Amino acid sequence: MGKILSFAMDFGSHAIKGGPKYKAWLLFLLFFILVGSYTAYRQLTEGLILVGATDQIPMELFFGNFIFTAHVAAAAILVVAPGYFYHRKDIKELAVIGEIIAMCFVATGITFILFHMGRPDKLWHMLPGIGLPNFPNSMLVYDTIVLNVYLFLNFAGVSYILYKKYVGEFDTKALARWFTPVIYLAIVWGPLIHICTAFVLSSNARMGEWATAVLPFGFLAMAGASGPSLVILLFLLIRKNTKLQINDSVIDLMATIIGWSLGIIMLVFAAEYFTALYSNTEHAASLNYSMFGHNGLNMYTPWFWGTVGSIVCCFVAILIPKIRKSYDLWLPVVCVVVFLAILVEKPMMLVFPAFSPSPHGEYTEYHPTLIEFFNVLFTWAIGFITLTLMVKGAVGILTGEVKYHKPAASE
Amino acid sequence: MSEKIIEIHIETDDVNESRRDFLKNVGIAGAATLVASPVSVEASADSANPDAETTVAELYQGHFVLMSDKDKKKAIERLEKRYTAKYGKNTTVSDAPPLEGVLFGYALDISKCIGCRRCVHACVQENNQSRDNPVIQWIQVMKIPKGNFSFSADKLNKGYPESSKVGDYGIQVGGNAYTPVGGLSTEEAQSYYSQDEMVPDKNYFYVPVQCQQCEKPPCVKACPVRATFRDPNGVVVIDYNWCIGCRMCQLACPYGARRFNWGEPNLPPEEMNPKTHYFGNRPRMRGVMEKCTFCVQRTREGRNPACLEACPVGARKFGNLLDPESDVRKILAAKKVFRFKEEMSTYPKFFYYIG
């Protein structure tokens, strides 16, 4: 028990230690948490009327951001899998960071869903036993199950590895017996949270733009692009600011994954747009709306072309070895653009335009409110502050800076 | 301009005709099952704060269908007490059971509908919808131009490519070809025509849309907690207390029939209808879904829905689909009938016909 307590204490105190830039980053996030606490309170007491959603577009920014967090969370397996499946020594050490990303982003996604709910106080109705989950019909029930199991698997993995390394008992033999299967399960589970999230959307026959079989594939490809972008940025920061060694080979592997994924995204988009636009039937109505607008409503048009353009540009850019190898400048820039492009794609291309035309032929634009915007930032700030602290602590343990010392001397 | 706003006053006698017809079909058995447990306004005023008490008790209230009779009675009493105190009216919350051997069906004559939206307002009054911020209406009347919406005499036969060596049979590249996206019957529909507009406009026809009470409802399939379900009379209802507000049903509904209480509903006490049903028109709370129930509080007593009674031109017919002698079945046998968005395979029990 004493060991666990000192693990938590040492981990925590190392996580908040850092230079002025690190402190400034934490304070920056804290600002949004403070402002967000007020807006979150407003929304919880006054209801979703404070956000921009309407009966025509019932899904808000929270929902779009939730899909994105599922992308990044699932992509964390791309850090874990090479080490365990292909026995790559250079990346196996870093698997725990991938799992931390998965854990933090699933938790962020669940927070977004809490904001999305009309009655968060009644969520227990979904629990088996005391509630009444609509199994096996409702896709949201599947999604809830896979997300929570993924959260648990990664939490178990992260705490086990870090604790064992902390106390210096990280024994590969003991690992093989039960821990490796858990890791393998987490790797397989990653794509699952995606496929289920895609089915939550594509199971709605009336949403013409979503009722497509390529949706899960598009989601997986977007995960493969957005997740490693964050991983590269994180690894470059860790490498620059801490003693943890991260080889160029790891960064290159991630950059390769981003390149392939962007290629697959382009193929998926092309397949989708060709199928819709060649015959140009009612199924293309939403797509036409986001591409060209409708009777003067063209809010989504610049977002559509901007996102598609940046995906194509990033694909071309990352194919160029000079850019791929420019760890200090161009590679991070490409990663930031990819990350933001796919983040923006979710609400502005996937979710909002799909609701026009509505079942009654209405065309609508979505206008987020300030409160909604700050609640989104609030959730992201919580996600990133958790991620920062967890990664900081984990790096301390991986480099051996944080270690268990027998308390005998002090007591 | 020879048209005038058609002003027809609804006398209660007018309605009796259709009601008698309906009663014949479903029997009056339902009326006897009405549970009425009046709570006086004074009595409830004694208790400190019925609202707070109810809120706490409702936190762990189960799914209404699965509750024991004793718990149901308690829940109903709680609600009656709360509503009576809140609206200052002696409110009854019925939990009258579904009728035996009845499957409700609705038929609407689109050649008769004049787009006056009296059904919309009668529905709002009967069913205690939020009047303002959010405005909730269960019926939406679409105003659709007559004729074929993708036809344009100016563009006809235009936009063909120039003659070429291979002949004149090119693919059309302009003209009617790209405007609008074809296939959508609702493409040119307008649901927001002005309140003081003259109806009917002779260039348009009107299609009221409300919950179609599907035989295979996608909303019921999508609900993660079974808060919405199809009752034995074929009507899709919601346990408002069990709803978690995730809006998956709204996403699934191809008819846009579901309405969400985005904020605290605003129902002026003087306009509140105190005769309510648990699954029907009892006042709702913030953050839950609601929709047309064919006026479950009326139909389970053998009465007609409020929208039917309000219709000044008799475009609406309601009855028991299992009874071959009912209005609806007679229409299904004799008229040109269609269901809205049949390609969705939801099998609505709401039929549109041309009379």
Contacts between the chains, C-beta under 8 A, distances in Angstrom:
chain1	res1	chain2	res2	distance
A	46	B	263	6.3
A	46	B	264	7.4
A	47	B	261	7.5
A	47	B	262	6.1
A	47	B	263	4.4
A	47	B	264	6.4
A	47	B	286	4.4
A	47	B	287	5.6
A	48	B	245	7.8
A	48	B	260	7.6
A	48	B	262	5.0
A	48	B	263	7.4
A	48	B	287	6.7
A	49	B	133	7.0
A	49	B	134	6.3
A	49	B	262	4.1
A	49	B	263	3.1
A	50	B	263	7.8
A	53	B	262	7.1
A	54	B	262	7.6
A	55	B	250	7.1
A	55	B	256	7.3
A	55	B	258	7.7
A	55	B	259	5.7
A	55	B	260	6.1
A	56	B	256	7.9
A	58	B	247	4.5
A	58	B	250	4.8
A	58	B	251	6.6
A	58	B	260	6.4
A	59	B	247	7.3
A	59	B	251	7.1
A	116	B	246	7.1
A	116	B	247	7.9
A	117	B	244	6.1
A	117	B	245	5.4
A	117	B	246	5.9
A	117	B	287	7.6
A	118	B	243	7.5
A	118	B	244	7.0
A	118	B	245	1.8
A	118	B	246	7.1
A	118	B	247	7.0
A	118	B	260	6.8
A	118	B	261	7.4
A	118	B	286	7.4
A	118	B	287	3.1
A	118	B	288	6.1
A	118	B	289	7.7
A	119	B	243	6.7
A	119	B	244	5.0
A	119	B	245	4.3
A	119	B	287	4.6
A	119	B	288	6.5
A	121	B	59	6.8
A	122	B	242	7.4
A	122	B	243	7.4
A	122	B	244	4.6
A	122	B	245	7.6
A	123	B	244	6.1
A	125	B	63	7.8
A	125	B	225	4.2
A	125	B	227	7.3
A	125	B	242	6.0
A	125	B	244	5.5
A	126	B	224	5.7
A	126	B	225	5.7
A	126	B	244	7.0
A	131	B	225	6.4
A	132	B	63	5.3
A	132	B	66	7.4
A	132	B	225	5.6
A	132	B	226	5.0
A	132	B	242	7.5
A	133	B	224	6.4
A	133	B	225	6.7
A	134	B	221	7.9
A	134	B	223	5.6
A	134	B	224	5.3
A	134	B	225	6.3
A	134	B	226	4.8
A	137	B	221	4.9
A	137	B	222	7.8
A	138	B	221	7.0
A	138	B	222	5.8
A	138	B	223	6.1
A	138	B	224	4.2
A	138	B	248	6.9
A	139	B	222	7.2
A	139	B	248	7.9
A	140	B	222	7.3
A	140	B	224	4.2
A	140	B	246	6.3
A	140	B	248	5.3
A	141	B	224	4.9
A	144	B	224	7.2
A	200	B	248	7.6
A	203	B	222	7.2
A	203	B	252	7.6
A	204	B	218	7.4
A	204	B	222	7.4
A	204	B	251	5.1
A	204	B	252	5.1
A	205	B	218	6.8
A	205	B	252	7.9
A	205	B	254	6.8
A	205	B	344	6.0
A	206	B	218	7.5
A	206	B	252	7.0
A	206	B	253	6.9
A	206	B	254	3.8
A	206	B	344	6.6
A	207	B	251	6.9
A	280	B	178	7.1
A	280	B	181	6.5
A	280	B	182	7.6
A	281	B	181	7.1
A	281	B	182	6.1
A	281	B	183	4.9
A	282	B	181	6.0
A	282	B	182	6.7
A	282	B	183	3.4
A	282	B	184	4.6
A	283	B	183	8.0
A	284	B	181	6.0
A	285	B	181	4.5
A	285	B	184	6.3
A	285	B	187	7.9
A	288	B	181	5.8
A	357	B	184	6.4
A	357	B	186	6.8
A	357	B	187	7.0
A	358	B	256	5.6
A	359	B	186	6.9
A	359	B	209	7.7
A	359	B	253	7.3
A	359	B	254	5.7
A	359	B	255	5.4
A	359	B	256	3.7
A	359	B	341	7.6
A	360	B	140	5.8
A	360	B	142	5.6
A	360	B	186	5.6
A	360	B	189	5.8
A	360	B	191	5.2
A	360	B	209	6.5
A	360	B	256	5.4
A	361	B	142	7.1
A	361	B	184	6.6
A	361	B	186	3.3
A	361	B	187	5.5
A	361	B	188	6.9
A	361	B	189	3.9
A	361	B	190	8.0
A	361	B	191	7.9
A	362	B	191	6.5
